[in-house]
């Protein structure tokens, strides 16, 4: 299963590297969201600094919808889904591979966005350990849930509108948990952040397990 | 012209006129649901009398406590319906029979209606009690997200798709429904408790006998309503699948017309609440408690009534398209 996961992840990342959609389009979009937030909140009143953690994760969530849609659109072309089904790869492995590829892209996005809030909002990135410990399970959770709901919506004519409706309510706990942990880290209040990392880990494990279990039946359809 | 119309009439009716039983077997009701329906009516009368007339106003909450006799049962039953959806989805993924798919999707639709009612009655209770329709309390936030999850389920379910595909998709979403709600609830509860004491929704320790009884009758009635709706919704779902199976061109045409009606009906529970809510939102003065109580009760029972009526009518229309042996319920 893990070998299959590595194969699929390698394929997706190679495709991504050659097309450069995440770096060329999704990352600039995420930065654009940060700039738009600055227009919406008055940058001088300090509200941007206070809300930086939440705005960071909202930008990540919005971008993740794009990344997931891109990840599924790659399989939609030229009957790739059928090819995947016929490839005898383990469905759980396909799921893990696609989720891992999305996660890698999200990590790149998060780095860009962290630099973004440091530069644009003047946020001092303190508590690096907690920041990293938050990003890992949060990214895994977003990627796993996104891939699972992404394959549900894939192949539908209404997928662009349906996926956010299905996915974003599900990701609400990630937004809450990751924002709280980031807030704790940025305010130097590390003790309050760690329980949230626990919640994010539970969420990630739940979705990785569900995805591995449910991907087979979902891939059956066409 | 006349011949043409008779011709089309004949094609629309799969059964010759004499075989069309004019009795009430052309519907989704059976003896069991009629008995249930009678019990519900009795429960409603008792609930109305105990909840609105006989029981006293609460010492702290005043008359607004009467809203809780419909609000709390609706919320509990909505959660029950979600559990049914998740359990039935899990069994479907294992057994893959139509029966479990119909149970899951029926319970999910009823859960959507009841969650909408819970939210609307909760807001109507919150306005006179807290002075706001909405506060970011853990339970409110969880319920709102649950409603959005259920809307997503309905959106996915209503897409035109091969039945096997549709069932698989909705089973996965249904399976994740309760785990999602649990995670959302934990995170939201935690999130709020960091900022404020959970003072809201404190269970009232001083429920006197009659209030407890009113609450119990409300709970019992709402559970019976759920069972009744589940029976009818299940049969409507079954009939709809059967009518689809017939594959008649007429049935297809009907189905298209029905699709349009479905789209309108999907918005039924919120739509039923929305017009009632609009004037309330416009009102800036906190009106007296009875306005909110009356409005809440009306919204609850009118939405359930409208939904039940729609189910029965859809059931009758669908049943009329199938031969009698397809709809022997019990």
Interface residues (C-beta under 8 A of the other chain):
Chain A: X148 X152 X153 X156 X158 X162 X165 X166 X169 X170 X172 X173 X176 X177 X180 X192 X195 X196 X199 X202 X203 X206 X210 X214 X217 X218 X220 X221 X222
Chain B: X93 X145 X148 X149 X151 X152 X155 X156 X159 X161 X162 X164 X165 X168 X169 X171 X172 X173 X175 X176 X179 X180 X183 X184 X186 X187 X188 X190 X191 X194
